[in-house]
């Protein structure tokens, strides 16, 4: 998985990619410079580091990574669609027909 992450980081042009963890969390990587990778003595000892917009930094053991894929993860797509639907229900009719 570390090699896949490195490959996705180095793609030109860069494309957003997602990292799915064993606990079900999904990390969306929008900037290749906010992820760091290290090798371990054995493959299961490799670690990735992710820097978040809040300034916090998280270390994740590579053995916790279930999948790496290009684009938005389906779980994130679903969350965005649900959020959009809620907002449209709340605010969708306001401002229409006003001149």
C-alpha positions in Angstrom: 0.0 0.0 0.0 2.9 2.4 0.7 4.1 2.0 -2.9 0.6 2.8 -4.2 0.4 5.9 -2.0 3.8 7.1 -3.3 2.7 6.4 -6.9 -0.5 8.5 -6.4 1.5 11.3 -4.7 3.9 11.5 -7.7 1.3 11.6 -10.5 1.3 14.6 -12.8 -1.2 16.1 -12.8 -2.1 15.1 -9.2 -5.5 13.6 -8.6 -7.3 13.4 -5.3 -7.1 9.9 -3.8 -8.6 8.1 -0.8 -7.2 5.8 1.8 -9.6 3.5 3.5 -8.7 2.2 7.0 -9.6 -1.1 8.7 -11.8 0.8 11.2 -13.9 2.2 8.3 -12.5 5.7 8.3 -11.7 7.2 4.9 -9.0 9.8 4.4 -9.3 12.0 1.3 -5.9 13.3 0.2 -6.3 16.5 -1.8 -2.6 17.6 -1.7 0.3 15.2 -2.2 2.5 17.3 0.2 0.3 16.6 3.2 1.1 12.8 3.2 4.5 11.3 4.2 5.5 7.7 4.0 8.2 5.6 5.7 9.4 2.1 5.3 9.7 -0.3 8.2 12.1 -3.1 8.6 9.2 -5.3 7.5 6.3 -4.2 5.2 3.8 -4.3 8.1 6.0 -1.8 10.0 5.6 0.9 7.4 3.9 4.1 8.5 2.1 7.0 6.8 1.7 10.4 8.2 -1.1 12.8 7.3 -1.2 16.5 8.1 -4.6 18.0 8.5 -5.8 21.5 7.8 -6.2 22.0 11.5 -2.5 21.6 11.9 -2.7 18.2 13.6 -0.7 15.3 12.4 -1.7 11.6 12.5 0.5 8.5 12.1 -1.1 5.4 10.7 0.4 2.0 10.5 0.3 0.7 6.9 -1.2 -2.6 8.1 -4.4 -0.6 8.9 -4.8 0.5 5.3 -7.5 -1.6 3.5 -7.5 0.2 0.1 -6.1 3.1 -1.8 -8.0 4.5 -4.8 -8.0 7.5 -7.1 -10.9 10.0 -6.7 -13.4 10.5 -4.0 -14.3 7.3 -2.0 -17.9 6.1 -2.5 -18.5 6.7 1.2 -17.5 10.3 0.9 -19.6 10.7 -2.3 -22.6 9.4 -0.4 -22.0 11.8 2.6 -21.7 14.7 0.2 -24.9 13.8 -1.6 -26.8 13.4 1.7 -25.5 16.8 3.0 -26.5 18.5 -0.3 -30.0 17.0 -0.2 -30.4 18.2 3.4 -29.3 21.7 2.5 -31.5 21.9 -0.5 -34.5 20.9 1.6 -33.6 23.5 4.2 -32.8 26.4 1.8 -33.9 25.2 -1.7 -37.1 27.3 -1.9 -35.7 30.6 -0.5 -35.1 33.4 -2.9 -36.9 31.9 -5.8 -39.2 34.1 -7.7 -37.9 37.3 -6.1 -37.3 40.2 -8.4 
